């Protein structure tokens, strides 16, 4: 099963999140105390992994209505979480092999759970197809089969056959099958025989799940034997033991000490090697284990029995420190992989990972590494939902997978895929992420593409997704895009660029004035460069903006919706029919003549609308627009050094104005 949507109601700060679309990787962005953790906790309770309680406690009902709800709870337990899943093709085939072809009318089902702590399954099943399957294989006498064929439900079939005055053995066999397999109804049988096995398990992991540096084996054994509470850190440690096939009793008695230590360190090396594929901060670390008798002077429970010491050795400084006193980022990473690796081996069901602030203790660049870890290691096999308020944990190539979480007055927590109609503090990490991406390009990146305005950045992002969906190449990720505010600002921006740049290109309208300005920059001794600035024409029309890639009717739709409050009537192509080929310039002239919005057209507003509603509007972007965008990206990417070319050769290339190929 794949989780497609989820909704949480009546839980902690949440009254109703609304339906939240879940992708392969879903990023939840919001302020502290906005309800991100509550949402993840509710999902976890739906179907937790083995050893984790999935029961909801009535005390988690929102305080505002708690007293009233407590009175009605026994008769009307509230629903907390609803999750919509989609069955895979193989799962559909397995259900049909057991209950008959076409028994499921849809591959979608909804599973819910509330304060009654019972799973409720909602899906469409065709009892008629089950009846046909039963009758087709029952070898009933012809007259009885004809008599029973009109039954549309199992209950009707049971009554029909049960009323027969004489029941042949084949009839008795059918009645026994119905009473045995379908005593609780068709849906219950399908849930028990198939669906339950398909249901994924939710794995929740947060900062408190990291393994401790010292563990009292005796205390852990007592709590396990007595069924006492184990927190996430305890479960992480037990997961590591399972991974190596060791038992608590072996550690307490120190049986085969060297063997156990070798097994633990072997698992440590394997996990560390996997971490270092994605961990670039310090590769001189390794995890060590040791056993000793407890120190009576230590606080309970570390003052009794055998103590397992988990330490991190730093080869660079040749010193070791207790596990939980080391960099929390590495500790979290190691603990998570220990826990997750065990679950991968033990759990029969698919896993959905719920990571609460996974990059909280990671350096900004390490957070980028962790995003790569999610995409390369986790997402290919498991869906991932993670929360963050860090701009460096937001994948700008997948903005459509970002969900904003906001605590709204008189409503509680609300989750949305609308990144613009939220308060400033909620979307601040997204704004910072976009700002950082632009800022870092001025100092770090070797390939810079300068455009007019931030709206160009939005269009390139949206069109890039559309182009990539057709299997064509979007803008090469080596390019960094910098809005400079028009050609007049080019000299200032160019002067700030160091010689780290291998490729610098400008994508603006190719007017005579702008071309002269570019030539002046390339000839100016103050900013003389080994790699002259290259110009990229947007389209076949020499004076074209990126907005001209869209069909005029589609772009005017964006304009009319963005300016709906200021327009007396919609803008039409007829009303902006002057000769200027640039639609933005024609709109600016029209707004000035009609005194709309202060006489100035802001091209950012329709771009912002497209970003805000791109999930609804992207289907209206036409194939010719996508092809024009793909051609533009191809020409821009051609300015980059090829894999086999030396960058010095590219640097020595003359200024290049690409011939239009659209």
C-alpha positions in Angstrom: 0.0 0.0 0.0 1.1 3.5 -0.7 -0.1 6.4 1.6 -1.7 9.1 -0.6 -3.5 11.3 1.9 -3.9 11.7 5.7 -6.1 13.7 8.0 -5.9 14.2 11.7 -8.7 15.5 13.9 -9.4 15.9 17.7 -5.8 15.4 18.8 -3.7 17.7 21.0 -3.5 21.0 19.3 -5.2 19.7 16.2 -8.9 20.1 15.6 -8.8 19.3 11.9 -5.7 19.5 9.7 -7.7 19.0 6.6 -6.7 16.3 4.1 -2.9 16.4 3.6 -1.5 14.9 0.4 1.5 12.6 1.0 4.2 12.1 -1.6 7.2 9.7 -1.6 9.0 12.3 0.4 6.9 15.0 2.2 8.4 17.9 4.1 6.3 19.6 6.8 7.4 23.2 7.5 6.2 25.2 10.4 7.0 27.2 13.6 7.7 25.5 16.9 4.5 24.4 18.6 2.6 24.6 15.3 1.5 20.9 15.5 4.0 19.1 13.3 4.9 16.6 16.0 1.2 16.0 16.9 0.5 15.2 13.2 3.3 12.7 13.1 2.3 11.1 16.4 -1.2 10.6 15.2 0.0 8.9 12.1 2.3 6.7 14.1 -0.7 5.4 16.2 -2.5 4.2 13.2 -0.1 1.3 12.6 3.0 1.4 14.7 5.9 -1.0 14.4 6.2 -4.0 16.7 6.7 -3.2 20.3 5.3 0.4 20.1 1.8 1.1 21.5 -0.7 2.4 19.1 -3.4 3.3 21.6 -4.8 6.8 21.7 -5.4 8.2 25.2 -8.5 10.3 25.8 -6.4 12.9 27.6 -5.0 13.8 24.2 -8.3 15.2 23.1 -8.1 19.0 22.6 -8.6 20.7 25.9 -11.1 23.2 24.5 -13.8 20.4 24.2 -12.4 17.8 26.6 -15.1 18.0 29.3 -18.0 17.8 26.8 -16.3 15.0 24.8 -15.5 12.9 27.9 -19.3 12.6 28.5 -20.0 11.3 25.0 -16.8 9.3 24.5 -18.2 5.8 25.5 -21.0 6.1 22.9 -19.4 8.2 20.2 -15.6 7.8 20.3 -14.0 10.5 18.1 -11.9 9.7 15.1 -8.3 10.9 15.3 -6.6 9.8 12.1 -7.8 8.9 8.6 -5.4 7.7 6.0 -6.1 7.0 2.3 -4.0 4.3 0.8 -3.6 3.0 -2.8 -3.1 -0.7 -3.4 -0.3 -1.9 -5.7 -1.0 -4.0 -8.7 0.4 -7.1 -7.0 -1.8 -6.5 -3.9 -4.8 -6.2 -6.1 -3.9 -9.4 -7.8 -3.5 -11.2 -4.5 -6.9 -10.1 -3.3 -8.5 -11.3 -6.5 -6.7 -14.6 -6.3 -8.4 -15.2 -2.9 -11.8 -13.6 -3.4 -12.4 -13.5 -7.1 -11.7 -11.2 -10.1 -13.0 -7.7 -9.8 -14.0 -8.1 -6.2 -12.5 -4.6 -5.5 -14.2 -1.8 -7.2 -11.3 0.6 -6.5 -7.7 0.4 -5.6 -8.2 3.1 -3.0 -9.2 2.5 0.6 -9.4 4.6 3.8 -8.3 3.4 7.2 -9.2 5.3 10.3 -8.6 5.0 14.0 -9.9 7.0 17.0 -10.2 6.9 20.8 -11.9 3.5 20.5 -8.5 2.2 19.3 -10.1 0.1 16.6 -9.0 0.2 13.0 -11.9 1.0 10.7 -11.6 0.0 7.0 -13.6 1.7 4.3 -13.4 0.3 0.7 -15.7 -0.7 -2.0 -16.1 -4.5 -2.4 -18.3 -6.3 -4.9 -20.1 -9.1 -3.2 -21.7 -10.2 -6.4 -18.3 -11.1 -7.9 -17.6 -13.3 -4.8 -20.9 -15.0 -5.2 -20.2 -15.7 -8.9 -16.8 -17.1 -7.9 -18.4 -19.4 -5.2 -21.2 -20.6 -7.4 -18.8 -21.1 -10.3 -16.6 -23.5 -8.4 -19.3 -25.2 -6.2 -20.5 -27.8 -8.6 -24.1 -27.3 -7.6 -27.0 -29.0 -9.3 -28.1 -26.9 -12.3 -31.5 -26.1 -11.0 -30.1 -25.0 -7.6 -27.4 -22.9 -9.2 -30.0 -21.1 -11.4 -32.1 -20.5 -8.2 -29.1 -19.1 -6.3 -27.8 -17.0 -9.2 -30.0 -14.1 -8.5 -28.4 -13.5 -5.0 -26.5 -10.2 -4.9 -25.2 -10.5 -1.3 -23.8 -13.3 0.8 -26.7 -13.0 3.2 -29.2 -13.5 0.3 -27.2 -16.5 -0.9 -27.2 -18.0 2.6 -31.0 -17.5 2.9 -31.6 -18.9 -0.6 -29.6 -22.1 0.0 -30.7 -22.5 3.6 -34.3 -22.5 2.7 -33.9 -25.5 0.4 -35.9 -28.4 1.8 -33.2 -30.9 0.6 -29.6 -29.8 0.7 -27.1 -31.9 -1.3 -23.6 -32.2 -0.1 -22.4 -29.4 -2.5 -24.9 -27.0 -1.0 -23.8 -27.9 2.5 -20.2 -27.3 1.5 -21.1 -23.8 0.2 -23.0 -22.9 3.4 -20.1 -24.1 5.5 -17.7 -22.0 3.4 -19.8 -18.9 3.8 -20.2 -19.5 7.6 -16.5 -20.1 8.0 -14.9 -17.5 5.7 -17.5 -14.8 5.8 -19.1 -15.0 9.2 -18.2 -11.4 9.8 -19.0 -10.3 6.3 -17.0 -10.0 3.1 -15.1 -6.8 4.1 -13.9 -8.3 7.4 -12.8 -11.4 5.6 -10.8 -9.4 3.1 -9.2 -7.3 5.9 -8.2 -10.4 7.9 -7.0 -12.5 5.0 -5.3 -9.8 2.9 -5.5 -6.2 3.9 -3.9 -6.3 7.3 -0.8 -7.8 5.8 -0.6 -5.0 3.3 -0.9 -2.2 5.8 2.5 -0.4 6.2 4.0 0.2 9.6 4.8 3.7 10.8 8.3 4.3 12.2 8.6 7.4 14.3 12.1 8.8 15.2 13.1 12.0 16.9 16.0 13.5 18.9 14.9 11.6 22.0 15.3 8.3 20.1 19.1 8.5 20.1 20.9 5.7 22.0 22.4 6.6 25.4 26.1 6.4 26.2 25.7 4.1 29.2 23.0 1.4 29.7 22.4 -0.6 32.8 21.8 -4.2 31.5 20.1 -5.3 34.7 17.7 -2.4 34.7 16.8 -3.0 31.0 16.2 -6.7 31.7 13.9 -5.9 34.6 11.8 -3.5 32.6 11.6 -5.8 29.7 10.6 -8.8 31.8 8.0 -6.7 33.8 6.5 -5.1 30.7 7.4 -1.7 32.0 7.7 1.4 29.8 10.5 1.6 27.3 11.2 4.9 25.6 12.5 5.4 22.1 16.1 5.4 23.2 15.6 2.0 24.9 14.1 0.6 21.7 17.0 1.9 19.7 19.5 0.1 21.9 17.4 -3.2 21.8 17.3 -2.8 18.0 21.1 -2.7 17.8 21.2 -6.0 19.9 18.7 -7.6 17.6 20.8 -6.5 14.6 23.8 -8.5 16.0 21.7 -11.4 17.4 22.7 -10.7 21.0 20.5 -10.9 24.1 20.5 -8.9 27.3 21.2 -12.0 29.3 24.4 -12.5 27.4 25.6 -9.0 28.2 24.6 -9.3 31.9 26.5 -12.5 32.3 29.3 -11.4 30.0 29.1 -14.8 28.3 31.6 -14.9 25.4 32.6 -11.3 26.0 35.0 -11.1 23.1 32.5 -12.7 20.7 29.7 -10.2 21.8 32.1 -7.3 21.5 33.2 -8.4 18.0 29.5 -8.7 16.9 28.7 -5.2 18.3 31.7 -3.6 16.7 31.0 -5.4 13.4 27.5 -4.0 13.3 29.0 -0.6 14.2 31.4 -0.7 11.3 28.7 -1.7 8.9 26.4 1.1 10.0 29.2 3.6 10.1 30.3 2.8 6.6 26.7 3.4 5.4 26.7 6.7 7.3 29.9 7.9 5.8 28.4 7.6 2.3 26.4 10.6 3.3 28.3 12.1 6.3 31.0 14.5 5.1 31.6 16.4 8.4 34.2 14.1 9.9 35.1 10.6 8.6 37.5 9.9 11.4 34.9 8.5 13.8 34.1 5.0 14.9 31.8 3.6 17.6 33.2 1.3 20.3 31.6 -0.9 23.0 32.8 -2.1 26.4 31.3 -3.8 29.5 32.1 -3.1 33.1 30.7 -3.6 36.6 28.5 -0.7 37.8 29.9 2.0 40.0 27.9 2.1 43.3 28.4 5.8 43.4 26.6 6.4 40.1 23.0 7.4 40.2 20.3 4.7 39.6 19.9 2.7 37.6 23.6 2.9 36.6 24.7 1.8 40.1 23.7 -1.9 39.7 24.7 -4.9 37.6 26.7 -4.7 34.3 27.0 -1.4 32.4 27.4 -1.3 28.6 29.5 1.7 27.6 29.0 3.1 24.1 31.8 5.4 23.1 32.9 7.3 20.0 36.6 7.2 19.1 37.9 10.2 17.1 41.0 9.0 15.1 41.9 12.6 14.3 42.3 13.6 18.0 43.0 10.0 19.2 40.5 10.3 22.0 37.2 8.7 22.8 34.2 10.2 24.6 30.8 8.7 25.8 28.3 8.3 23.0 25.8 10.8 24.3 28.5 13.4 24.9 29.7 13.4 21.3 28.3 15.5 18.4 24.6 15.0 18.5 24.3 14.9 14.7 26.5 11.8 14.4 24.8 10.2 17.4 21.4 10.7 15.9 22.5 9.4 12.5 24.1 6.3 14.0 21.1 5.6 16.3 18.6 6.0 13.5 20.4 3.7 11.2 20.7 1.1 14.0 17.0 1.2 14.6 16.0 1.4 11.0 18.3 -1.4 9.8 16.7 -3.8 12.4 13.2 -2.9 11.3 14.1 -3.4 7.7 15.1 -7.0 8.5 12.3 -7.8 11.0 9.1 -6.1 9.8 7.1 -8.0 7.2 5.2 -4.9 6.2 6.3 -1.9 4.3 7.6 1.0 6.4 6.6 4.7 6.4 9.2 6.8 8.1 8.1 9.7 10.3 11.2 11.8 11.1 10.6 14.6 13.6 13.2 17.4 13.1 15.8 14.9 11.7 18.4 17.6 11.0 18.0 19.5 14.3 21.6 18.9 15.4 23.3 18.8 12.0 25.4 21.5 10.5 23.7 23.3 7.5 25.8 21.4 5.0 25.2 18.1 6.9 21.5 18.8 6.6 22.0 19.0 2.8 23.8 15.6 3.0 20.8 14.2 5.0 18.4 15.3 2.3 20.5 13.3 -0.1 20.4 10.4 2.4 16.6 10.6 2.4 16.4 10.6 -1.4 19.0 8.0 -2.2 18.8 5.6 0.8 15.3 5.9 2.3 12.8 7.0 -0.4 13.5 4.3 -3.0 12.0 1.7 -0.6 10.0 3.7 2.0 7.8 6.8 2.1 9.2 9.5 4.3 7.4 12.3 6.1 9.7 14.7 8.0 9.2 17.9 9.9 11.5 20.8 9.9 11.9 24.6 10.5 15.3 24.7 8.9 15.7 26.2 5.5 18.5 23.8 4.7 16.2 20.8 5.1 13.9 22.0 2.3 14.6 20.5 -1.1 14.0 23.4 -3.5 13.8 21.0 -6.4 10.7 19.5 -4.9 8.7 22.4 -3.6 5.5 20.6 -4.5 6.2 18.2 -1.7 6.4 20.9 1.0 3.4 21.2 3.4 3.1 24.2 5.7 1.9 23.7 9.2 0.2 26.6 10.9 -1.6 27.0 14.3 -4.6 29.2 13.4 -6.6 31.1 16.0 -9.9 29.4 16.8 -9.1 26.6 14.4 -5.9 24.8 15.7 -3.3 23.2 13.5 -3.9 23.4 9.8 -1.7 21.7 7.1 -1.6 23.0 3.6 0.3 22.7 0.3 -0.3 26.4 -0.3 3.1 28.0 0.5 2.0 31.6 0.1 -1.2 32.1 2.0 0.4 31.5 5.4 1.8 33.8 8.0 5.3 35.1 7.4 6.8 33.1 10.2 5.5 29.8 8.9 6.9 30.3 5.4 10.1 32.0 6.6 12.2 28.8 6.2 11.1 28.5 2.6 11.9 32.2 2.0 15.3 31.8 3.6 16.0 28.6 1.6 15.3 30.5 -1.6 17.3 33.5 -0.4 20.2 31.3 0.6 20.2 29.5 -2.8 20.6 32.9 -4.5 23.1 34.3 -2.0 25.5 31.4 -2.0 25.7 31.6 -5.8 27.5 34.9 -5.5 30.4 33.3 -3.7 30.5 29.6 -4.1 29.0 28.4 -7.4 31.1 28.3 -10.6 28.1 28.6 -13.0 25.9 31.7 -12.7 22.8 32.5 -14.8 21.5 36.0 -14.3 17.9 36.8 -15.0 15.7 39.9 -14.6 13.4 39.4 -11.6 12.4 36.8 -8.9 9.4 35.9 -11.1 11.9 34.4 -13.6 13.2 32.1 -10.9 9.6 30.9 -10.2 8.9 30.3 -13.8 12.1 28.4 -14.3 11.3 26.2 -11.3 7.7 25.4 -12.4 8.6 24.9 -16.1 11.6 22.8 -15.0 9.2 20.4 -13.3 7.0 20.3 -16.3 10.0 19.6 -18.6 11.4 16.9 -16.3 8.0 15.2 -16.3 8.3 14.6 -20.0 11.7 13.0 -19.7 13.6 16.0 -21.0 16.4 17.9 -19.3 15.5 20.8 -17.0 17.9 23.5 -16.1 21.2 21.8 -15.1 21.5 21.9 -11.3 25.1 23.3 -11.7 23.5 26.6 -12.8 22.6 29.0 -10.0 20.0 31.6 -10.9 20.3 35.2 -9.7 17.6 37.8 -10.2 19.5 41.1 -10.7 16.6 43.5 -11.3 17.2 44.3 -14.9 20.2 45.0 -17.2 21.0 48.3 -15.5 22.1 46.3 -12.4 24.4 43.9 -14.3 27.6 45.8 -13.9 27.2 45.9 -10.1 26.5 42.2 -9.9 29.2 41.2 -12.3 31.8 43.2 -10.3 31.0 41.1 -7.2 31.8 37.9 -8.9 35.2 36.4 -8.3 37.2 34.3 -10.8 35.7 31.2 -9.3 33.1 31.4 -12.1 33.6 29.1 -15.1 30.3 30.1 -16.8 28.4 33.3 -16.5 25.3 33.8 -18.7 22.6 36.4 -18.9 19.0 35.6 -19.8 17.2 38.9 -20.6 15.6 40.6 -23.6 18.3 41.1 -26.3 17.7 44.8 -26.9 20.3 47.0 -28.5 20.8 48.9 -25.3 21.3 45.7 -23.3 23.7 44.2 -25.8 25.8 47.4 -25.7 25.9 47.2 -21.9 27.1 43.6 -22.0 29.8 44.4 -24.5 31.0 47.2 -22.2 31.1 44.8 -19.2 33.2 42.3 -21.2 35.6 45.1 -22.3 35.8 46.8 -19.0 39.3 46.4 -17.5 37.9 46.7 -13.9 35.8 43.6 -14.4 37.9 41.9 -17.1 37.4 38.2 -17.0 38.9 35.1 -18.6 35.3 33.9 -19.1 33.3 36.6 -20.9 29.6 36.9 -20.2 27.4 34.9 -22.5 23.9 36.0 -23.6 21.0 33.6 -23.9 17.9 34.5 -26.0 14.7 33.5 -24.4 12.8 32.8 -27.6 12.9 33.3 -31.4 11.6 36.8 -31.0 14.7 38.8 -30.1 13.0 40.9 -27.5 11.3 38.2 -25.4 10.9 37.5 -21.7 10.4 34.2 -20.1 6.6 35.0 -19.8 6.5 34.8 -23.6 7.1 31.1 -23.4 3.6 30.6 -22.2 0.5 30.7 -24.4 -0.9 34.3 -24.1 -4.3 33.1 -23.0 -2.7 31.1 -20.1 -0.6 34.0 -19.0 -3.5 36.4 -19.1 -5.4 33.9 -16.9 -2.7 34.3 -14.3 -2.7 38.1 -14.6 -6.5 38.3 -14.3 -6.6 36.1 -11.2 -3.6 37.8 -9.6 -5.2 41.3 -10.2 -8.9 40.3 -9.8 -9.5 42.9 -7.1 -8.0 45.8 -9.1 -9.5 44.9 -12.6 -12.9 46.3 -13.6 -12.9 43.7 -16.4 -10.6 40.9 -17.4 -7.6 41.8 -19.6 -7.9 40.4 -23.1 -5.5 40.1 -26.0 -7.5 42.7 -27.8 -7.0 45.2 -25.0 -3.2 44.8 -25.2 -2.9 44.6 -29.0 0.0 47.0 -29.5 3.0 45.9 -31.5 5.5 45.3 -28.8 6.2 41.5 -28.8 6.8 41.3 -25.1 3.6 40.6 -23.3 4.9 42.0 -20.0 5.6 45.4 -21.7 2.2 45.5 -23.3 0.6 44.8 -19.9 2.7 47.5 -18.2 1.5 50.0 -20.9 -2.1 48.9 -20.5 -1.9 49.2 -16.7 -0.4 52.7 -17.0 -3.1 53.9 -19.4 -6.0 52.4 -17.4 -4.5 53.5 -14.0 -4.7 49.9 -12.7 -2.8 49.1 -9.5 -1.2 52.5 -9.4 -0.4 52.4 -13.1 2.3 49.7 -12.7 2.2 46.1 -13.7 4.2 43.8 -11.3 5.2 40.6 -13.1 5.9 38.9 -9.8 2.2 38.7 -8.9 1.1 36.3 -11.7 4.3 34.3 -11.0 3.4 34.1 -7.3 -0.1 32.9 -8.2 1.3 30.1 -10.4 3.6 29.0 -7.6 0.7 29.2 -5.1 -1.6 27.1 -7.3 0.8 25.2 -9.4 -0.7 21.9 -8.5 -4.0 23.0 -10.1 -2.5 25.1 -12.9 0.4 23.0 -14.1 -2.0 20.8 -16.1 -3.0 23.8 -18.1 0.6 24.4 -19.3 0.5 23.4 -22.9 2.9 21.0 -24.7 4.3 23.8 -27.0 5.1 25.8 -23.9 6.9 22.8 -22.4 8.8 22.3 -25.6 9.8 25.9 -25.8 11.0 25.7 -22.2 12.9 22.5 -22.9 14.6 24.2 -25.8 15.6 27.2 -23.7 17.0 24.9 -21.0 18.9 23.0 -23.6 20.6 26.1 -24.9 21.4 27.4 -21.4 22.9 24.0 -20.5 25.0 23.9 -23.6 27.0 26.8 -22.2 28.3 24.6 -19.4 31.6 22.6 -19.8 31.0 19.2 -21.2 32.2 16.2 -19.2 35.2 15.7 -21.5 36.1 19.4 -22.0 38.6 21.3 -20.0 37.1 24.3 -18.1 40.1 26.4 -19.1 39.1 25.9 -22.7 35.6 27.1 -21.9 37.1 30.1 -20.0 39.0 31.1 -23.1 35.9 31.0 -25.3 34.7 34.2 -26.9 31.5 35.8 -25.9 28.7 33.8 -27.4 25.2 34.8 -28.4 23.2 31.7 -29.2 21.2 31.7 -32.4 17.5 31.1 -31.7 16.5 27.5 -32.5 12.8 27.7 -31.5 
